[in-house]
Amino acid sequence: MWETVAAERGALADDPAGLTDEQWETPSLNAEWTVHHTLAHMVSTAHTGPLGFGVGIVRSGFRFSEFADRGIIKHIGFTPAETLASFRAIQHSKKAPPDRRPPGWARRSSTPRTSVVRSASPTTTPPRRWRRASSSSKGPTP
């Protein structure tokens, strides 16, 4: 299974290489996330094992969207190229949030790829909660 996940991540890392700045800021299949945010979410999940998932979901008040937002804020780069480099670095990661059905997790790992590859519409402004406070901070804007 992990070979399949690594192969999908490798293919995805090559797909957005030619995207314009506008395309990186295009809404993904999740209308609240841009292509850039979707890739940051994939980096976040590759850094999240079962314990980290449990702690993170508790800290988010059991609100999955807040948990996912926190992961995006933590792992999004200041530029799409930076996030893409982080994604390339986790290509062979075997960490994953808990799931009783590994084939399901592997299938879900390719769903964001579809979101990244299919997105090429006009630029939109990302939700305020994902904007950086400054060039030296990874926290959200108040």
ABEGO torsion letter per residue (X at the ends): XAAAAAAAAAAAAAAAAABBAAAAABBBABAABBAAAAAAAAAAAAABBAAAAAAAAAAAGGBAAAAAAAAAAAABBABAAAAAAAAAAAAABABBBBBABAAAAAAAAAAAAAAAAABABBBBBBBAAABBABAABABBBX
